[in-house]
Amino acid sequence: MKKSEFIELVASVGNLSSKKEAERAINAFTNAVEEALAKKESVALVGFGTFTAVEVPEKSGIVPGTDKTYTKPAHTAPKFKAGQTLKDEVAKATI
C-alpha cells in the first residue's frame, strides 16, 4: 500500500473530514515516533506493538564469491515488536 492509499484509508477509518487532516495525523505520529527513538526512548502502544531503538554491534564478514571482507560499524537501529492484538487480527485475516 502506498502512502497516498494509506492516507485515504486513515481518513475513512478515522472518520476524518479530509485527506489533508489524515496526512497531518500520520505525519504527526511518524515524526513523534522518530523523535522518541532518536532519544533512545521506546513507544509502546498496548495491543498494537512497541517501537524501540536497539544498539547493533559492529559486524565483519566476507563478500560472497570473493575474498573481500567488510566491517559494518556499530549503530542504532529501529525495531518494532507487534502486540498480541495486532498478531491476532493479522492471523484471522483472509487473503
C-alpha positions in Angstrom: 0.0 0.0 0.0 1.4 3.4 -1.0 1.3 6.4 1.4 -1.5 8.0 -0.6 -3.6 4.9 -0.3 -2.9 4.7 3.4 -3.9 8.3 3.8 -7.3 7.5 2.2 -7.7 4.5 4.5 -6.9 6.5 7.6 -9.3 9.2 6.5 -12.1 6.7 6.1 -11.4 4.5 9.1 -10.8 7.5 11.4 -13.9 9.3 10.0 -11.7 12.3 9.3 -13.1 15.2 7.3 -10.3 15.4 4.7 -7.3 13.6 3.3 -5.2 16.6 4.4 -6.3 16.0 8.0 -5.4 12.3 7.8 -2.0 13.1 6.3 -1.3 15.5 9.2 -2.2 12.8 11.7 0.0 10.3 10.0 2.9 12.7 9.8 2.5 13.7 13.4 2.6 10.1 14.5 5.6 9.1 12.5 7.5 12.3 13.5 6.7 11.7 17.2 8.0 8.0 16.9 11.1 9.2 15.1 11.8 11.8 17.8 11.3 9.3 20.7 13.5 6.7 19.1 16.2 9.3 18.4 16.2 10.0 22.2 16.6 6.2 22.7 13.1 6.0 24.2 10.6 3.3 23.4 7.0 3.9 22.3 4.5 1.2 23.5 1.0 1.1 22.1 -0.8 -1.6 24.0 -2.2 -4.3 21.7 -0.5 -2.8 18.6 3.2 -3.0 19.4 6.3 -1.4 20.6 8.8 0.7 18.8 12.4 0.6 20.2 15.9 1.8 19.4 18.4 -1.0 19.7 22.2 -1.0 19.6 23.6 -3.1 16.9 27.2 -4.2 17.4 30.0 -4.0 14.8 29.9 -6.8 12.3 32.5 -8.2 10.0 32.0 -10.6 7.1 33.1 -11.8 3.7 31.5 -10.7 0.5 30.1 -13.8 -1.1 32.0 -15.1 -4.2 35.1 -13.0 -3.4 37.9 -12.8 -0.8 36.9 -9.3 0.1 36.0 -8.6 3.7 33.9 -5.8 5.1 33.2 -4.2 8.5 29.8 -2.6 9.3 30.2 -0.2 12.2 28.1 -0.4 15.4 24.9 1.7 15.1 21.5 2.2 16.5 18.6 0.8 14.6 14.8 1.0 14.9 12.9 -2.2 15.9 9.2 -3.0 16.1 7.6 -5.8 18.0 4.0 -6.5 17.2 1.5 -6.7 20.1 -0.8 -9.7 20.6 -4.0 -7.9 19.4 -2.3 -7.0 16.1 -0.9 -10.5 15.7 -4.4 -12.0 16.3 -6.0 -9.6 13.7 -3.5 -10.4 11.1 -3.8 -14.2 11.7 -7.5 -14.2 11.3 -7.5 -12.1 8.1 -8.2 -14.0 4.9 -6.3 -13.3 1.7 
